[in-house]
């Protein structure tokens, strides 16, 4: 899906609203410092202070490091839980990896893309 208005990725402070590391298309920019984004066919309103904005379509995997308390859905304990994963730029699928790969292929959508190591989410 292309977005003429741009794309946003949430900062850690609002990670519970949208998936960390995933880019979402901007549907609308409001006059009061907010954007409306498409989150799986649901409109979500976010403050521009809580997001990183880019104008072009995402084309690199985002690297995410889990921080804080691990939730029960993640295993509930630190052993056996992967704390670093990547997010596909096309379908937002989370995917574990080993090492420091230059590119990854998505197990869900099949897209091959470079990994963005310049900014860890």
N, C-alpha and C positions, 0 to 999 in steps of 0.2 A: 504494500500500500504506500503510495507516495503522498507526501504532505507538503503542500506549497507554503504552509506557515512554519514548518520546521518540526523539530523533534525534541523531546525532553527526557531527561533521566533524573530520577529523584536523588537528593542528598540523603545521607544516612539518617537524618533526623525524621524523615517521613517514609522510611523504608517499609513500614507496615501497611502503607496505603497501596503502593505499587511495588513490583518486584525490583530489588536492587540490581543495578547493572543493565536492566532492560531499557530500551529506548521506545517511547510512545509518541505517536503522531499528534501534533497539535491540531485540534479541530477549530478552535476559536481563541482569539486573544481578547480579553475584556479590558475595559478602560480603567479598571481599579487595581492593576498589578497582578492579575491572575490569568491563567490559561486553562482551557478545557481540553482534556486529552481523551483519546480513545483507548480504553483499557478493556480489551476483549468485548467490544461492542457495548461497553458501559461508559458513559460520560463521567469523567472525574475532574473536579475543579481543584487546582493547585495554585498556591502563591508562587510567583516567579522567584521569590527569595529561596524557595525550597527545591528548585530544580536547576539543572544545567541544561542550556539550550544550544542546539546546533541547527544549522539550516539545511544541511545535506542529509541524505538517507544514510543511516548507520550501515557500515560495511566491515566492521571489525568486531570480534568477540570481546565482550567486557569481562574483566577478571574481578571476581568478588571474593572478599575474605570475610567469613562470618565472624562477628564480634559479639561480646557480651554473653549472656546466659543462653545456653542451648535449650531450645524448646523440647518438650516431650516428643513432638512429631519428628524431631531430628535425631532421636535416639535417647535423649534425656541425659546422656553422659558424654564426657569428652572422648572416651575410647571408642574407636570404630566409626567415628563420624568425620567425614571430610570437611575441613574448614575452608578450603579454597576451591572454587568452581568457576566455570565460565558461562556466560549467557549468550546464546546465539543472536546475531544481529537481525535475523530474519523472523524467527518464530518465538523468541524469548525463552526457549527451552534451557533449563539448567543442565550443565554437563560437567562431570568430574574429569580431571586430566592429571597426568603425571609429568614431572619435569617442567620445562619452560618452553613449550612448543611455539613455533612461529605461526603455524596455522592449525586449525581444527576443522573437522567435518562433523556436522550435526547428525546425531543418531535419529532425530525426529524428522527433519525436513530434507536432510541430505546436502545442505549448503556447505561448501568449503569456503573459509574466509580466514584472513589473518587475525592474530590475537593482538589486542591493544594492551601492551605492557606499560604504556606511558602514564596511565592513571588507574590505580586499583581502587575499586569501589568498596 
